[in-house]
Amino acid sequence: MSSTTITSKGQITLPKEVRDRLALKQGDRLEVTVGRNGVLMLAREKAPAVADAYGLLQHLGKSRRASVREMRTAVRKRARRKHAARRS
């Protein structure tokens, strides 16, 4: 069993054996809960599912989708501008 100390800023350092067992690395997020009898529990925060992000940026796009022809035209137009800028 490991122990740790709370700093004056309310921070703790997780012992290396705990970090290793949970495969934690810098930047990982943890869920903190208090169980029965005041037992503190830490668990790796679950990453949101990709499906949860579906439609998240929909409000930034056009109300209608571009056709393949429109996309190809836009790509060609951008390539011409980029090529012309290099020649200047």
Secondary structure, DSSP 8 states (H G I E B T S, - for coil): -------TTS-----HHHHHHTT--TT--EEEEE-GGG-EEEEE-----GGGGTTTTGGGS-SS---HHHHHHHHHHHHHHHHHHHH-
